[in-house]
């Protein structure tokens, strides 16, 4: 349509430029106030019996100087509002006391009082506003050319009061807008931080799963491959059996890696994994893989009928897997292991023992990621983990996990 100003026109650019240059805006305001004061100085409210007249009187040189001073003082009003108010009030008092036909210099004091109210706090506005209203009104009543009860004197009181009220309203609105903006920015930061935290937790969880899967199955593949290489010439049947275990372990590793990496897919991606996460329900199959690798493992459990939340079930499975992998790698060829899963009240205790050679606990920050991953899993669920050498040889890993999921962890 013709005549409609599109966005981004000269008006918008001028407004943005004035906001970016507040001193220029204040200079423009000061000039406009000066024009209004000069025009008002030519008006005589009592020029004729019929009402005010314009052009019957003119300001004198002193009045013009005072108007220029009052208007010029408004240029730095944002940076120094209180000194500007004091100066404009002083100029106004000089005009009221010294001139029989005062020019409207009080207009500059009204603008300065508005600025003080808009840029300071409410107690300051009350104190300074009441003082300004009282001083200027009293000066107009006692020193002005009109009787003390004249409407011009009451006009000074009304204009200063409205300036203080308007400035206070603008300051309050600005504070509300700033508070809303700050809450919105804080909410946005909180959402971003929560998203980063969730991403970091998911990455850590996937890293733990990958470590557990790779460490367990690669250890088994290494053992069985060594057995096959050792007996290949003399006992080919046993070598074939060991190679079959290698194939089973590698296939299982690939399946678990595919399921774990599949968690990184988007919901609409094809071939998303549908297999349930491993848990204590398949614990016997896990122990069989270690037995096939030459590690005797005894199992004692009292939790077959007690279902666990998915997160706790997976953590228990991974802790046993990692603990037995460490036994196979570090405890020696003749080591034996014992696994117990016991439900005690609202907790489930996972214990893995071995009778291998004494192994010291690696210092924090050194060694592999096995113990660290187990500790992170247990801590995330609100449980406790103990890992230490046994008296007389061997190692003991015990995890106490809550039998109920924490809020938001089990979907």
MIZALO-260659 format. One record per residue (C-alpha): residue number from 1; x, y, z. Coordinates in Angstrom, 1 decimal. Last residue first. Example, Ala and Ser with C-alpha at 12.3 -4.5 7.8 and 13.67 -1.06 7.14 Angstrom:
<gutis>
{guti 2, {13.7, -1.1, 7.1}}
{guti 1, {12.3, -4.5, 7.8}}
</gutis>
This chain:
<gutis>
{guti 411, {12.2, -44.5, 32.4}}
{guti 410, {14.5, -45.0, 35.3}}
{guti 409, {16.6, -42.1, 36.2}}
{guti 408, {14.1, -39.3, 36.6}}
{guti 407, {13.7, -39.7, 40.4}}
{guti 406, {16.2, -42.1, 41.8}}
{guti 405, {15.7, -45.8, 41.0}}
{guti 404, {14.9, -48.3, 43.7}}
{guti 403, {17.2, -51.2, 44.9}}
{guti 402, {19.9, -48.7, 45.8}}
{guti 401, {23.4, -49.9, 45.1}}
{guti 400, {26.1, -51.3, 47.4}}
{guti 399, {29.2, -52.2, 45.4}}
{guti 398, {31.9, -54.5, 46.6}}
{guti 397, {35.2, -55.3, 44.9}}
{guti 396, {37.7, -57.5, 46.6}}
{guti 395, {41.2, -58.5, 45.5}}
{guti 394, {43.4, -61.4, 46.1}}
{guti 393, {46.0, -62.2, 48.7}}
{guti 392, {46.3, -62.8, 52.4}}
{guti 391, {44.2, -59.9, 53.5}}
{guti 390, {42.1, -58.8, 50.5}}
{guti 389, {43.2, -56.0, 48.2}}
{guti 388, {40.8, -53.0, 47.9}}
{guti 387, {37.7, -51.8, 46.0}}
{guti 386, {34.7, -50.4, 47.9}}
{guti 385, {31.9, -48.7, 46.0}}
{guti 384, {29.0, -46.8, 47.5}}
{guti 383, {25.5, -46.0, 46.1}}
{guti 382, {23.7, -42.8, 45.0}}
{guti 381, {23.0, -44.0, 41.5}}
{guti 380, {25.6, -41.6, 39.9}}
{guti 379, {28.1, -42.6, 42.6}}
{guti 378, {27.8, -46.3, 41.6}}
{guti 377, {28.3, -45.6, 37.9}}
{guti 376, {31.2, -43.2, 38.5}}
{guti 375, {32.9, -45.7, 40.9}}
{guti 374, {32.7, -48.4, 38.3}}
{guti 373, {34.1, -46.1, 35.6}}
{guti 372, {37.0, -45.1, 37.8}}
{guti 371, {37.7, -48.7, 38.7}}
{guti 370, {37.9, -49.7, 35.0}}
{guti 369, {39.5, -46.6, 33.6}}
{guti 368, {43.0, -47.8, 33.6}}
{guti 367, {46.0, -46.9, 35.7}}
{guti 366, {46.6, -43.4, 37.2}}
{guti 365, {44.3, -40.6, 38.2}}
{guti 364, {43.8, -41.8, 41.7}}
{guti 363, {46.6, -44.2, 42.8}}
{guti 362, {46.4, -47.8, 41.6}}
{guti 361, {45.1, -50.2, 44.3}}
{guti 360, {47.8, -52.8, 44.9}}
{guti 359, {47.5, -56.3, 43.6}}
{guti 358, {48.1, -59.4, 45.7}}
{guti 357, {48.2, -62.6, 43.6}}
{guti 356, {44.9, -64.2, 42.9}}
{guti 355, {42.3, -65.3, 45.3}}
{guti 354, {39.3, -63.4, 43.8}}
{guti 353, {36.3, -61.7, 45.2}}
{guti 352, {33.4, -59.9, 43.4}}
{guti 351, {30.6, -58.5, 45.6}}
{guti 350, {27.4, -56.8, 44.5}}
{guti 349, {25.1, -55.7, 47.3}}
{guti 348, {21.5, -54.7, 46.5}}
{guti 347, {19.8, -52.1, 48.6}}
{guti 346, {16.3, -51.4, 50.0}}
{guti 345, {16.4, -54.3, 52.4}}
{guti 344, {19.4, -56.4, 51.6}}
{guti 343, {19.3, -58.1, 48.2}}
{guti 342, {22.4, -60.2, 47.6}}
{guti 341, {24.4, -60.7, 44.4}}
{guti 340, {27.5, -62.7, 45.0}}
{guti 339, {30.4, -63.4, 42.7}}
{guti 338, {33.4, -65.6, 43.5}}
{guti 337, {36.6, -65.7, 41.4}}
{guti 336, {39.5, -68.2, 41.0}}
{guti 335, {43.1, -67.4, 40.1}}
{guti 334, {45.4, -69.9, 38.5}}
{guti 333, {46.4, -67.9, 35.5}}
{guti 332, {47.1, -64.6, 37.3}}
{guti 331, {45.1, -61.9, 39.1}}
{guti 330, {45.7, -59.1, 36.7}}
{guti 329, {43.9, -59.6, 33.4}}
{guti 328, {41.3, -62.2, 34.3}}
{guti 327, {40.6, -60.5, 37.7}}
{guti 326, {40.3, -57.2, 35.9}}
{guti 325, {37.8, -58.6, 33.5}}
{guti 324, {35.9, -60.1, 36.5}}
{guti 323, {35.6, -56.7, 38.1}}
{guti 322, {34.5, -55.1, 34.8}}
{guti 321, {31.8, -57.6, 34.1}}
{guti 320, {30.6, -57.6, 37.7}}
{guti 319, {30.4, -53.8, 37.7}}
{guti 318, {28.7, -53.8, 34.2}}
{guti 317, {25.9, -56.1, 35.4}}
{guti 316, {25.3, -54.2, 38.6}}
{guti 315, {25.2, -50.9, 36.6}}
{guti 314, {22.7, -52.4, 34.1}}
{guti 313, {20.4, -53.6, 36.8}}
{guti 312, {20.6, -50.3, 38.7}}
{guti 311, {19.7, -48.3, 35.6}}
{guti 310, {16.9, -50.7, 34.6}}
{guti 309, {15.3, -50.7, 38.0}}
{guti 308, {15.6, -54.0, 39.9}}
{guti 307, {13.3, -56.9, 40.0}}
{guti 306, {13.5, -59.2, 43.1}}
{guti 305, {12.7, -62.8, 42.2}}
{guti 304, {16.2, -63.8, 41.3}}
{guti 303, {17.7, -61.7, 44.1}}
{guti 302, {19.4, -64.2, 46.4}}
{guti 301, {22.7, -64.8, 44.5}}
{guti 300, {25.8, -66.9, 44.8}}
{guti 299, {28.0, -67.5, 41.8}}
{guti 298, {31.3, -69.3, 41.5}}
{guti 297, {33.7, -68.3, 38.7}}
{guti 296, {36.5, -70.5, 37.4}}
{guti 295, {38.6, -68.4, 34.9}}
{guti 294, {39.7, -70.4, 31.9}}
{guti 293, {38.3, -68.3, 29.0}}
{guti 292, {35.2, -70.6, 28.9}}
{guti 291, {34.6, -69.8, 32.5}}
{guti 290, {34.8, -66.1, 31.7}}
{guti 289, {32.2, -66.4, 28.9}}
{guti 288, {30.1, -68.6, 31.2}}
{guti 287, {29.9, -65.8, 33.8}}
{guti 286, {28.4, -63.4, 31.2}}
{guti 285, {25.8, -66.0, 30.2}}
{guti 284, {24.9, -66.6, 33.9}}
{guti 283, {24.4, -62.9, 34.4}}
{guti 282, {21.8, -62.6, 31.7}}
{guti 281, {19.0, -61.6, 34.0}}
{guti 280, {21.5, -59.5, 35.9}}
{guti 279, {21.4, -56.9, 33.2}}
{guti 278, {22.2, -56.2, 29.5}}
{guti 277, {20.2, -53.4, 27.8}}
{guti 276, {17.2, -54.6, 25.9}}
{guti 275, {17.6, -55.2, 22.2}}
{guti 274, {15.7, -52.8, 19.9}}
{guti 273, {18.7, -51.0, 18.3}}
{guti 272, {17.9, -48.3, 15.8}}
{guti 271, {18.2, -49.7, 12.3}}
{guti 270, {16.9, -46.5, 10.6}}
{guti 269, {17.2, -43.0, 12.0}}
{guti 268, {14.0, -41.3, 13.1}}
{guti 267, {14.8, -41.2, 16.8}}
{guti 266, {18.3, -39.8, 16.2}}
{guti 265, {21.2, -42.2, 16.5}}
{guti 264, {23.7, -41.9, 19.3}}
{guti 263, {22.1, -44.8, 21.2}}
{guti 262, {23.0, -47.0, 18.3}}
{guti 261, {26.6, -46.8, 19.4}}
{guti 260, {25.7, -48.8, 22.4}}
{guti 259, {23.6, -51.4, 20.6}}
{guti 258, {26.2, -51.8, 17.8}}
{guti 257, {29.0, -52.1, 20.4}}
{guti 256, {27.0, -54.7, 22.3}}
{guti 255, {26.4, -56.7, 19.1}}
{guti 254, {30.1, -56.4, 18.0}}
{guti 253, {31.3, -57.5, 21.4}}
{guti 252, {29.0, -60.5, 21.3}}
{guti 251, {30.3, -61.5, 17.9}}
{guti 250, {33.9, -61.1, 19.1}}
{guti 249, {33.2, -63.3, 22.1}}
{guti 248, {31.5, -65.9, 20.1}}
{guti 247, {34.3, -66.0, 17.5}}
{guti 246, {37.0, -66.1, 20.1}}
{guti 245, {35.1, -68.9, 21.8}}
{guti 244, {35.0, -70.8, 18.5}}
{guti 243, {38.8, -70.2, 18.2}}
{guti 242, {39.3, -71.8, 21.6}}
{guti 241, {37.2, -74.8, 20.6}}
{guti 240, {39.2, -75.1, 17.3}}
{guti 239, {42.4, -75.0, 19.4}}
{guti 238, {41.1, -77.7, 21.6}}
{guti 237, {40.4, -79.9, 18.6}}
{guti 236, {43.9, -79.0, 17.1}}
{guti 235, {45.7, -80.5, 20.1}}
{guti 234, {49.4, -80.7, 19.4}}
{guti 233, {49.9, -78.1, 16.6}}
{guti 232, {47.3, -75.4, 17.6}}
{guti 231, {47.8, -75.9, 21.3}}
{guti 230, {49.6, -72.6, 22.1}}
{guti 229, {48.1, -70.5, 19.4}}
{guti 228, {44.6, -71.5, 20.4}}
{guti 227, {45.3, -70.8, 24.0}}
{guti 226, {46.7, -67.3, 23.2}}
{guti 225, {43.6, -66.6, 21.0}}
{guti 224, {41.4, -67.6, 23.9}}
{guti 223, {43.1, -65.3, 26.3}}
{guti 222, {43.2, -62.3, 23.8}}
{guti 221, {39.6, -62.8, 22.8}}
{guti 220, {38.5, -62.8, 26.5}}
{guti 219, {40.4, -59.7, 27.2}}
{guti 218, {39.0, -58.1, 24.1}}
{guti 217, {35.5, -59.0, 25.2}}
{guti 216, {35.8, -57.5, 28.7}}
{guti 215, {37.8, -54.4, 27.9}}
{guti 214, {35.7, -53.5, 24.8}}
{guti 213, {32.3, -53.9, 26.4}}
{guti 212, {33.3, -52.1, 29.7}}
{guti 211, {35.1, -49.3, 27.9}}
{guti 210, {32.2, -48.8, 25.5}}
{guti 209, {29.7, -48.7, 28.3}}
{guti 208, {31.8, -46.3, 30.3}}
{guti 207, {32.2, -44.0, 27.3}}
{guti 206, {28.4, -44.2, 26.7}}
{guti 205, {27.8, -43.1, 30.2}}
{guti 204, {30.3, -40.3, 30.0}}
{guti 203, {28.8, -39.0, 26.7}}
{guti 202, {25.4, -39.1, 28.2}}
{guti 201, {26.5, -37.2, 31.3}}
{guti 200, {28.2, -34.6, 29.1}}
{guti 199, {25.2, -34.2, 26.9}}
{guti 198, {22.9, -33.9, 30.0}}
{guti 197, {25.2, -31.2, 31.5}}
{guti 196, {25.4, -29.3, 28.2}}
{guti 195, {21.6, -29.3, 27.9}}
{guti 194, {21.2, -28.2, 31.6}}
{guti 193, {23.7, -25.4, 30.9}}
{guti 192, {21.9, -24.3, 27.8}}
{guti 191, {18.5, -24.4, 29.6}}
{guti 190, {20.0, -22.5, 32.6}}
{guti 189, {21.5, -19.8, 30.3}}
{guti 188, {18.1, -19.4, 28.6}}
{guti 187, {16.4, -19.1, 32.0}}
{guti 186, {18.9, -16.5, 33.1}}
{guti 185, {18.4, -14.5, 29.9}}
{guti 184, {14.7, -14.6, 30.3}}
{guti 183, {15.0, -13.7, 34.0}}
{guti 182, {17.3, -10.8, 33.1}}
{guti 181, {14.9, -9.5, 30.4}}
{guti 180, {11.9, -9.7, 32.8}}
{guti 179, {14.0, -7.8, 35.4}}
{guti 178, {15.1, -5.2, 32.9}}
{guti 177, {11.5, -4.6, 31.8}}
{guti 176, {10.3, -4.3, 35.4}}
{guti 175, {13.2, -1.9, 36.2}}
{guti 174, {12.4, 0.2, 33.1}}
{guti 173, {8.8, 0.4, 34.2}}
{guti 172, {9.7, 1.5, 37.7}}
{guti 171, {12.1, 4.2, 36.3}}
{guti 170, {9.5, 5.5, 33.9}}
{guti 169, {6.9, 5.7, 36.7}}
{guti 168, {9.4, 7.5, 39.0}}
{guti 167, {10.1, 10.0, 36.2}}
{guti 166, {6.5, 10.6, 35.6}}
{guti 165, {5.8, 11.2, 39.3}}
{guti 164, {8.7, 13.6, 39.7}}
{guti 163, {7.7, 15.6, 36.7}}
{guti 162, {4.1, 15.6, 37.8}}
{guti 161, {5.1, 17.1, 41.1}}
{guti 160, {7.3, 19.7, 39.5}}
{guti 159, {4.5, 20.7, 37.1}}
{guti 158, {1.8, 20.9, 39.8}}
{guti 157, {3.9, 23.0, 42.2}}
{guti 156, {5.0, 25.5, 39.5}}
{guti 155, {1.3, 25.6, 38.3}}
{guti 154, {0.2, 26.6, 41.9}}
{guti 153, {2.4, 29.6, 41.5}}
{guti 152, {1.0, 30.4, 38.1}}
{guti 151, {-2.5, 30.0, 39.5}}
{guti 150, {-2.1, 33.0, 41.8}}
{guti 149, {-2.4, 32.4, 45.6}}
{guti 148, {0.9, 34.1, 46.4}}
{guti 147, {-0.1, 37.2, 44.5}}
{guti 146, {1.7, 37.8, 41.2}}
{guti 145, {5.1, 39.4, 40.6}}
{guti 144, {7.0, 36.4, 42.1}}
{guti 143, {9.1, 36.7, 45.2}}
{guti 142, {7.0, 35.2, 48.0}}
{guti 141, {4.7, 32.8, 46.0}}
{guti 140, {7.2, 31.9, 43.3}}
{guti 139, {10.0, 31.3, 45.8}}
{guti 138, {7.7, 29.1, 47.9}}
{guti 137, {6.7, 27.0, 44.9}}
{guti 136, {10.4, 26.6, 43.8}}
{guti 135, {11.6, 25.6, 47.3}}
{guti 134, {8.7, 23.3, 48.2}}
{guti 133, {8.6, 21.5, 44.8}}
{guti 132, {12.3, 21.0, 44.8}}
{guti 131, {12.4, 19.7, 48.4}}
{guti 130, {9.5, 17.4, 47.7}}
{guti 129, {11.2, 16.0, 44.6}}
{guti 128, {14.6, 15.6, 46.2}}
{guti 127, {13.4, 13.6, 49.1}}
{guti 126, {10.8, 11.6, 47.3}}
{guti 125, {13.0, 10.9, 44.3}}
{guti 124, {15.9, 9.9, 46.5}}
{guti 123, {13.7, 7.4, 48.3}}
{guti 122, {12.5, 6.1, 45.0}}
{guti 121, {15.9, 5.3, 43.4}}
{guti 120, {17.8, 7.3, 40.8}}
{guti 119, {17.6, 7.6, 37.0}}
{guti 118, {14.0, 8.4, 36.3}}
{guti 117, {13.4, 10.6, 39.3}}
{guti 116, {16.5, 12.6, 38.7}}
{guti 115, {15.6, 13.0, 35.0}}
{guti 114, {12.1, 14.2, 35.8}}
{guti 113, {13.7, 16.8, 38.2}}
{guti 112, {16.0, 18.0, 35.4}}
{guti 111, {13.0, 18.4, 33.0}}
{guti 110, {11.1, 20.4, 35.6}}
{guti 109, {14.1, 22.5, 36.4}}
{guti 108, {14.5, 23.4, 32.7}}
{guti 107, {10.8, 24.4, 32.6}}
{guti 106, {11.4, 26.7, 35.6}}
{guti 105, {13.1, 29.1, 33.3}}
{guti 104, {9.6, 30.3, 32.2}}
{guti 103, {10.6, 34.0, 32.0}}
{guti 102, {10.0, 36.1, 35.0}}
{guti 101, {8.3, 39.5, 34.6}}
{guti 100, {9.4, 41.3, 37.7}}
{guti 99, {12.8, 39.8, 37.4}}
{guti 98, {15.4, 39.3, 40.2}}
{guti 97, {13.8, 36.8, 42.6}}
{guti 96, {12.0, 34.5, 40.2}}
{guti 95, {14.9, 34.5, 37.7}}
{guti 94, {17.5, 33.8, 40.3}}
{guti 93, {15.4, 31.0, 41.7}}
{guti 92, {15.1, 29.4, 38.3}}
{guti 91, {18.8, 29.6, 37.8}}
{guti 90, {19.4, 27.9, 41.2}}
{guti 89, {16.8, 25.2, 40.4}}
{guti 88, {18.6, 24.6, 37.0}}
{guti 87, {21.9, 24.3, 38.8}}
{guti 86, {20.7, 21.9, 41.5}}
{guti 85, {18.9, 19.7, 39.0}}
{guti 84, {22.0, 19.5, 36.8}}
{guti 83, {24.1, 18.6, 39.9}}
{guti 82, {21.6, 15.8, 40.7}}
{guti 81, {21.3, 14.4, 37.2}}
{guti 80, {25.0, 14.1, 36.5}}
{guti 79, {25.5, 11.6, 33.6}}
{guti 78, {22.0, 11.7, 32.3}}
{guti 77, {21.5, 15.5, 32.6}}
{guti 76, {24.7, 16.4, 30.7}}
{guti 75, {22.8, 18.4, 28.0}}
{guti 74, {20.2, 19.8, 30.4}}
{guti 73, {22.6, 22.5, 31.7}}
{guti 72, {22.4, 24.2, 28.3}}
{guti 71, {18.7, 24.8, 28.7}}
{guti 70, {19.0, 26.5, 32.1}}
{guti 69, {22.0, 28.6, 30.9}}
{guti 68, {20.2, 29.7, 27.7}}
{guti 67, {17.1, 30.6, 29.8}}
{guti 66, {19.2, 32.5, 32.3}}
{guti 65, {20.9, 34.4, 29.5}}
{guti 64, {17.6, 35.2, 27.8}}
{guti 63, {16.2, 36.5, 31.1}}
{guti 62, {19.2, 38.7, 31.7}}
{guti 61, {18.8, 40.2, 28.2}}
{guti 60, {15.1, 41.1, 28.7}}
{guti 59, {12.3, 38.9, 27.6}}
{guti 58, {9.6, 40.4, 25.4}}
{guti 57, {6.1, 41.6, 26.1}}
{guti 56, {2.9, 42.1, 24.1}}
{guti 55, {3.8, 39.4, 21.7}}
{guti 54, {1.3, 36.8, 22.9}}
{guti 53, {-1.8, 37.6, 24.9}}
{guti 52, {-3.5, 35.8, 27.8}}
{guti 51, {-7.2, 36.2, 28.6}}
{guti 50, {-10.2, 38.4, 27.8}}
{guti 49, {-9.3, 41.1, 30.3}}
{guti 48, {-5.9, 41.5, 28.5}}
{guti 47, {-2.3, 40.6, 28.9}}
{guti 46, {-2.7, 38.5, 32.1}}
{guti 45, {-1.1, 35.3, 30.9}}
{guti 44, {1.5, 37.2, 29.0}}
{guti 43, {3.3, 35.2, 26.3}}
{guti 42, {6.6, 36.3, 24.9}}
{guti 41, {8.5, 34.4, 27.6}}
{guti 40, {6.7, 31.2, 26.6}}
{guti 39, {8.3, 31.3, 23.1}}
{guti 38, {11.7, 31.7, 24.6}}
{guti 37, {11.0, 28.8, 27.1}}
{guti 36, {9.7, 26.5, 24.4}}
{guti 35, {12.7, 27.2, 22.1}}
{guti 34, {15.1, 26.5, 25.0}}
{guti 33, {13.3, 23.3, 25.8}}
{guti 32, {13.6, 22.2, 22.2}}
{guti 31, {17.4, 23.1, 22.2}}
{guti 30, {17.9, 21.1, 25.4}}
{guti 29, {16.0, 18.1, 23.9}}
{guti 28, {18.3, 18.1, 20.9}}
{guti 27, {21.3, 18.3, 23.1}}
{guti 26, {20.0, 15.4, 25.2}}
{guti 25, {19.5, 13.3, 22.0}}
{guti 24, {23.0, 14.2, 20.9}}
{guti 23, {24.4, 13.1, 24.3}}
{guti 22, {22.4, 9.9, 24.1}}
{guti 21, {24.3, 8.7, 20.9}}
{guti 20, {23.3, 5.0, 20.4}}
{guti 19, {19.7, 5.8, 21.2}}
{guti 18, {19.8, 8.8, 18.8}}
{guti 17, {21.1, 6.5, 16.1}}
{guti 16, {18.5, 3.9, 16.6}}
{guti 15, {15.8, 6.6, 16.4}}
{guti 14, {17.3, 8.0, 13.3}}
{guti 13, {17.5, 4.6, 11.7}}
{guti 12, {13.9, 3.9, 12.6}}
{guti 11, {12.7, 7.2, 11.1}}
{guti 10, {14.8, 6.8, 8.0}}
{guti 9, {13.1, 3.5, 7.2}}
{guti 8, {13.8, 0.0, 8.7}}
{guti 7, {10.2, -1.0, 8.8}}
{guti 6, {8.0, 0.1, 5.9}}
{guti 5, {6.2, 3.5, 6.0}}
{guti 4, {2.7, 3.1, 4.6}}
{guti 3, {1.8, 5.9, 2.1}}
{guti 2, {1.2, 3.5, -0.8}}
{guti 1, {0.0, 0.0, 0.0}}
</gutis>
